[in-house]
Amino acid sequence: MSLLITPDKEALQKRAGEKVLPSAVAWIQNLGLLDAPSLIAFAPADRPFTEEIRSTLAPPGKHTETSEIPEDQREAIEVRSEQLEFGVRLHLTHSRMGSIVNTTSVEASITRLSLLPPLIALSLALLFRRSLPALFLGLIAASFVANHGSFPSAMSSTGGYLLGAVKGSSSLSIIVFVMGLIGTISIMNASGGIRGLVNLIGRMAKTRRGVQFATSLAGLAVFFDDYSNCVVVGTSMRPLSDKMRISREKLAYLVDSTAAPLASLTLLSTWAWFEVLLMQEPFLELGLIQEADEIFVTFWKMVPYRFYCLATLVLLFTSIWMGRDLEPMASAEARATSTGQLVGPTARPMVHSSLMEIRDSEHVPPRVLNGVLPLFSLLLVILVGCSFFPQNRDLVVAGAAILASLIAATLARSQRILTWIECVVTWSVGARAMVYALSILFLAWAVGNALSDIGTADYCVACISSGTGGVFFPILVFLVSAAVSFATGSSWSTMGLILPVSIPIACEVGASTPAGAFGLTLIASAAVLDGSIFGDHCSPLSDTTILSSTACCSDHIDHVRTQAPYAILAMIVAAGIGYLPAALGFPAWIFLPISTITLIGTMRVLGKRTP
């Protein structure tokens, strides 16, 4: 038996017992006794295991206890459990009319090797900043552990996990929706629709503070994709921002701080659907939801626990309203307002000929209709379709995305902005951008299944439940996610790496916390998503951070350096007022008022007013 050092034997024995039951059931089935249920009796030698095995083999009431059958007709199966130091062993005895016919024993234990695959995946992702190879090698490592080092079996298992991830996904319609949505956004952008929405908001700005509010509101309007948000809002609002002497660093902060947080919070966005797909299978497997569609309701329930994203947005508007900034942003704003220098004297603004793969629309007149009508149609079809056909929600949302794409293309063609061929090419360029994300998604599913089989979550549960304590688990996964995201520069890769491991752990340790298993799983999942975005905000390698610097023509390092204090302050508030109190059972709604008061007080003390 494998050696395992764990501080919590009781939790380990429980989980090992769950893993040993299938072997016991298989042995009983091979005896061939189930064809004559009236002659089978289960001796209640170890009632918890006996009851669970019996309920697995047949519905309640099909078998009777040994004492209820005449001795000359008894054909009994006796189950006794033995608690090992690092696992469980079951002793099974088959007897007929009081004589032992057959015996066997099966056991299960969990080893430290179950930690090796996720460590390999995380280490390679941090070292080489490539998530797909890291996830794939982590999957191979998990297959080797599951098959005790056997190369042929490990390769066979790797293929099985990959095939299972594809077959087990009931999310083809959702994937069609995501690709359709990003394709629609591409056509909207190329036909001037998104720029029309942004310009409409920008016309309301008449003062320096008004331009900052308008920039943030424009970011809220372009909620469906972070790339479109960064590029379109940054380039559209830059002329107004420059006119009002707003530093490029502040403009980049306004753009970057509304892009990922809002896209991650809104269900009709590329980010949110990626998050939903990552969470769907683990939640189903753990019994936290009963139907795949319930993950959408679960997503909305998780929004109040997105403490970092909410704190980031509150801090953004607090800073604008109060006219105060943290250092070094305050110095950048003072330079811009007093001297007119929008960038520092040693700054190197990022300017690139291609801000993103979606065709730029600066040469096309802004058209509000091209931005409003496709999105309005999308929302209308989803709301009406889900109301009348709740059993076919996946097909409804997929059809809504396709319809929105057709409407966007028809508008662009009827206005002679794009030809039909150009519409198809523009749509495909946007949809193709999702291939990498979907690859991460499928590999994350496969790795999650493999880690479940080798007991990675079980081992972590044993350590965490008697170590740091379950209430600190959300903060722990937030920090781990932030570190990985900071090092790799990718929020999506971090989510794919961390969520499959953290969800089952949170479900198990949450049972002993005031929040409960479901509550702590929601909080911890939100912490993983938020930690990924926090690391993304602080990382010079982040794609959205780079795009924000580029679109706003800001020095990239200056943007990262001036944005980091805001991100760190939002993180501290989220951890102290959000994740920990929520895990202790406090309601999530108290976060917004308390955090708002805290951030206002902090900005009044630490923030400097712009001249």
N, C-alpha and C positions, 0 to 999 in steps of 0.2 A: 504494500500500500504506500502511496506517495505521502511524503512528509509535508505538513503544513503548519506554520506557526500563526495562530490567530488569537486575538484577545477575546473573541466572542464565540465560544463553542456551541452555545445553544442555537444561535442564528445559523451557524454553519451546519449543524446537525439537521436542522429543519430543511434547509435548502438541499442538502445531500439526500435526505429522505425523499424529497420530491423527485430527484433524479434516479433513484434506485427503483422506484415503483414500476416503471415500464418493464424492467427486466423481470420483476416478480410476476407481473400480469402475463408476460409472454410465456413464462415457464408453466403457469397454470393452464393457459390456453393450449399449450402443446400436450398436456395430459389427455386431452380429448374428452374431458368429463362434462363439458358444457352442453353436450347433446342430451344429457339426462339430468336436468336441473333438479328434479325431485329427489335424486339420490345424493346431491352434493350438499355438504354442510361446511360452513366456515367456523372453525373453532376460534372463539374470541380470546385468544391468548394475548394478543396485543391489540386492543380494540381500535385505536386510531388508525394503525396501518391496515388492520383487517377491514374496517369499514370503508377505507378509501379504495382498497383493492377490489372489494366486492362491488362497490358502486361503479367502478370502472368497467368491470366485467359484465354486469347486468343491472337492470333497473332495480330499485329497492323492492324488496318483497319476493324476488324471484328465488332467493336462497333462504334457507332456514338455519337456525343455530344447531349445533351438534346435538344438544340435549333433547331436541324436539323430534329426532328421528330414532326409531328402534335400533338397538345396538347391532342386530344382525343385518341391518340395511345401511349402516353408516358408511359413507365414503367421504372422509373429511379432509380438509386442508387447514393446517395449523400454521399461523404466521406469528413469529416472534421477532422482535427487533433487539439489536444489540448496539448500544451507543459506543462507537469507537472514539478515540481521542480526537480524530480529525474527520469524522464522517459517520456513516450508519451502515450496519450490516443487517440484512434480513435473513432469518432462517425459516425455510418453508418445508413442511412435512406433509406428505400425502399418505393417508392411512385408509385401510379398508377393513371393516368389521373389527377394529381395534388393533390391527397389525400394520406396521409401517411398510409401505410399498416403495416409496421413493422419498429422497430428501435432497435439498440443495440449499445453497446460500449465495446471496448476491450482496454486493456492497458498492458504495459510492463515496468518493472523497474529492476535495477540491484542492488544487495545488497553486503554488506561487507562479507556475508557468503560465497561468491564465492571464497574468498581467503583461507577459512578454509581447503579444501581438499589438495591443494598443500603444505600448511604449515604443515599439518599432515604428509604427505608423506616425506617431507624433514626432519622434526624433527625426525621421527622414523628412517629414514635412517642414520642420523647423530648420533643418540643415540645408536642404536643397530647394526649399520654397516651391515644391511641386507636390500637389495634393494627390493627383491621380496615381502616380507610381507609389506614393507612400501608402495609400489605402489598399492598393493591390498587393503590395508586399506584406502589409499587415494581415490581409486575408489569407495569403499563403502561409504565414506564420501560424495563424489560428488553426488552419487545416492540419498543419504538422502536429500541433499540440493535441488536437482532437483525435488524431490517429497515431499518437505515441511515436512520432518520428518516422513512420512508414511513408516513403516517397510515393509509391504508386497510389496508396490510399489517400494521401494528402492531395495529390493532383486531381484525383477523382472527386474528392470533397470540394476542392476549389471550384471545379466546374459545376458541381451540384449547387453550391451556394450562389454562384452567378446566375445559373438558370432559375433557381428558386426566387431570386430577387426580381427577375423579369416576369416569371409566371405568377409570382405571388402578389404582384402589384395590380391593384384594381383601379389604377389611377391613369389609365390611358386617356380617358376623356379630360382629366385635369391637365395632363401634359399638353393635349391639343389646345386647351384653353390658354395655357401660359404662352405657348408658341404663337397662338393666334393673337393674344394681347400684345406681345412685343412687336409682332408684325404690323398690327394696327397702329401702334405708336410710331413705328418707322414711317408709315405712309402719312400719318397726321403731321409728323415733323417735316417731311419733305414737301407737303402741300401747304405749309404755313399755319396749320391749325394750332399747334402748341405755342408758337410765337404770338399768334393772335390772342390766346388766352392770357399770356404773360403781359403783353402790351396793354390789354384791357385793364388789368390790375395796376400797371405802372402809371396810367393816366391819372389815377386818384392821388398820386404822390406829389405834394407841392413843397414840402419842407425836408430837411435832412432826416429828421426822425420819420417822416412819412415815407421817404424812399426806403429806409431800412424796414419799416413795417410792410411796405409793398413787396419788397424782395422776399421777405419771409412768407407773405401770403401767396406770392407766386410759387414759392416752393411747396406750399400746401396744396395749391391747385394742381401741380404736376406730381401727384402723389403716386402714380402708377408705376414709375420706374426711376431708379436713382440716377442712372446714366443720363437719361433725358432731362431730369431735374437739374443736375449739375451743369450740363452743357447749355441747355436752352435758357434757364434762369440766369446763369452767370453771364452769358453773352448778351442777353436782352436787357438786363438791368445795369450793365456796366456803364453805358453812356449816362444814364441818370445818376448813378452813383458817383461817377467822376465829376459831374457838374456840381454835385453837392459836397465835393471834397471828402468823400468817405474813402478811407484807406483801402487798398486792394486786399490787405490782410483781413479787414473787417468784412468786406464783401465775400471773400472766400469762406470765412467762418459762417456767415449767414446762409450761404448756399449749401455748404457741406453739412451743417447741423440740421437742416431740414430734409436732406435727401434720403439717407439710409434710415434714420429713425422713423420718418413718416411712412416710407415705403414698406418698412417692416411691420408697421402697426395696422395697415389698411389691407383688408382682405382682397380687394380688387387691384392687386399689384403683383409684379413678378416676384418680389421678395417673399411676400406672405404665402404665396402658393408653393414656393420652394420649401418654406418652413412647414407648411401643412403636410406636404408629402413626406418630409423627414419624420414627422411625429406620428403619422397615421398608423403605420404598421406596429411600432412599439406599443402604442396605446391599445391597439386591438389585441395584441398578444398578451398583454398584462391584464386584460379585462377591464381597463379603465373606461373604454367605450365599447358598445355592443355592435354597432354598425359603423361602416366606414364613413358615412355621411356625418356622423356625430362629431367628427374631428373639426368641422367648421364651427359648430356651437362651442366646442372646447377652445378653439382659437379665440373666439370673442371673449370667453371667460378668462382667458389668459391676459388679455389686453390691460386690465387694471394692475396686473403684476409686472408690467414692463416698466419698471421703476426708472431705469437709466434713460430710456428713450423719452419718457414723460418728463423727467427732470431736465433733460437736455433742452426740450422745447420750452419748458417753463423758464429756464435760465435765459434762453435766447430772448424771449419777449420781455423778461424782467430787465435785462441789460438795455434793450432798446427803450423801454418805457422810462427807466430811471436815468438814461443818458450816462451810464457809468460802465466802465470796462476794467477788467483785471489786467495787471501787467503780464507780458509786455504789450498787449493790445492797446492799452491806454496810451503808451508812448507813440505807437504807430498812428493812432487817431489824432493825438496832439500834433504830430508832424504834418499830417495831411491837412488839418484845419488851419494851422498857423502858417505853413509855408506853401501849401498846394502840392507838395511832393507825395504822390499817392503810393509810391513804393520807397523803400529805404535807399540810401545812397549807394550801398554795395549790393543791392538786390539784383537778381537775374530773373526777370519775369519769364514764366513758361509760356511760350507761344509755339503752337504746333499746327501744321497745315491741315491735319485731320484730327478733330477733337474726338470723334468717335466714328464707328463704321456706318451709322445711320446717316444718310445723306443730309447735309446741312441745308437749311432753308433760308439763309440770309438773302438770296437772290429772288425769293418768292415773296410777294406781298402778304403780310399777316392776314389770316382769314379766321375769324372766331368760329364761324359755322363749321369749318373743317375740324375744329377741335372739340366742339360741343356735341354735334350730332352723333358721331360714332360712339362716344362715351355714354351719351344719353340713351342711345339704342341698346348698348350693352347692358346698362343697369335695368332698363325697362324689361328687356327679354328675360333677364335673370329673375327679377322680382315676380313677374307675371308667370313665367314658366315654372318656377319653384312652388308657386302658390297652387297652380292647377295640376302639376305633375311632380309632387314631392318625392315619388318613388324613382324618378329619373333625373335627379338633380345633376349628376355628372354629364348626362347627355345635353341637358339644358344649357349648362355653362359652356360646354364645348360649342354647341350651336350658336350661342350668343357671341362668342369670340369670332367665329367664322362670319356671322352676319355683320358684326362691327367692321371686320376687315373689308368685306364687300362694299359696305357703305362708304368707308374711307376711300377706297379705290375708285368708286363711282364718282364721288365728289371731286377727287383729283383729276379724273379723266374728263368729266363734264366741264370743268373750268379750264381745260387745256393746260394743266400744270404738268401732268405726267401722262404718258401713253400707257396702254394696258400692259405692255411688256415691261415698262419701267416700274409700274405698280407691283408686278410680280417679282421683279428683281429686288426692289426696295423691301417688300414684305419678307422675302427669303433671306436677305442680309440680316434683318432684325431677328427672324426666327432662328437662324443659324447660330446666333449668339447664345442660345439656350442649350446647345449641344453639350458644351463643357459642363454646365451646371447639372444637366440630366445625367451625365456620366458619373459625376460625383454622387448624385442621388442614388443611382443603382448600386454603386460600390459601397456606399454607406449602408444600404439595406443588407447587402451580402455580408459585410463585416459585422453588422449588428447581430445577424442570425448566427454567425460563427462564434462570436463572443458569448452569446447566450448558451451555446452548446458546451463550451469549455468552462463556463462558470466564472467569467471575469467579474460580472456584477455581483455574484455571490461572495466572492472573496473581498471585494471592496465594501460590500455591506457589512461583513463581519468586522472589518477594520474600522469603518466609519461609525458604526452604531455604538461602539464602546470606546471610540477614540475622540474625535472632535465633537461628536453629537450631531444628530440629524438636523437640528435647527440651524447649524452653521453650514450645512451642505450647499444651499443656494449661493452663499458668498464664496465658498470654495470653488464651485464650478464657474462662477463669474470670473474669478481671478485666473483660473486655468484657461478659460476661453479667451480672456483678454490677452494673456501672454502668447497663446498660439496665434491669435489674429494679428497681434503686433509684429510678431516675427515673420509671419507668412504674408501679411498684407491682404489677406482674403477672408472676409466674413463668412462667405458661403462654404468655403473649404473647412473652416473651423467648426461651423454648425454640423457639417457632415461627419467630422471626426469625433466630436464630443457628444452630440445628442444620443447616438445609439448606445453609448456606455452609460450616460448619466440618467436616462429615463428609468431603466429598471432599478438602478440603485436608489433613486429618489423615491420610487414607489415602495421599495422595501423598508428603507429607514424612516419613511414618512409615517408609517403605521404607529410609531412610538412618539410622534410629535403632536403638538396641539393642532397643527394644520391637517393632519391625517394623510393617508397615502395619496389620495387624489389631489388634495390641496398642495402638498409639498412637491408633487410631480409637476403641477402647473407652475409653481414658483421657481423650481429649479430649471425647468425648460425655458421659462422667460429669462432667467439669469444667464443661461448659455447664449441665447440669442442676443441679449443686451451686452454681455461681455464681449461677444464677437464684434459688435458695433463699436464699443468703447475702444478696443484694441485697434480697430480700423481707423477711428478718429485720431489716434495718437501715432499711427504708423506712417512713416514717409514712403513705405512700399505700397500703401493702399491705392487701389485703382480709383475709387471715388475721391480720395484726397488729392491724387494727382490730377484728375479731371477738374476738380474745383479750382485748383491752382491755375490750371491751363485756361479754363473758360474765363476766369477772372483776371488773367494776366498778372498773377501774383508770384513772387518768389516762393518756390515750393517749401523750402525749409522754414522760411518766415511764416508761412501759413501753418505748418505743423507746430512750430514753436509758439505761436500766438493762440492757437486753438486748444492746445494741451491743457492749460490751466482751467478752462471752462469744462473740458471733459472730465478732468480729475475731480473738480468740485461736484459735478453732477454724479460722478461715481460714488463719492463719499456720502452724499445725501441719499442716494439710492440704497446703499448698503446699510447705513445706520438707521434710516427712517423707513426703508422699504423692505428689503429682503429679510432681515432679521426679525422685525416685528411681525411680518406676515407669517413667517415660519412658527412664531410663538402663538399664532392664532388671532392676531389683531386683524380687523377688517381692512381690505385694501383701500377703501374709499378715503380713509383718514390720511393717506399719503399726500394727495394733492394739496389740501389746505396747509398741512404742516410743512411740507417741503417748500411751498410757495412762500410762506412766512420766513422759513429758514433762509431761503435764497435771497429774499429781499433784504433781510438783516445782514447777510454775508456781503452782498454787493454794496450795501451802505457803509459797511466797515472797511472792506478790502478794495472795493471798486473806486476808481477815480473818475470824476466827472470830466467829460470831454469839453474843451474850451469852446 
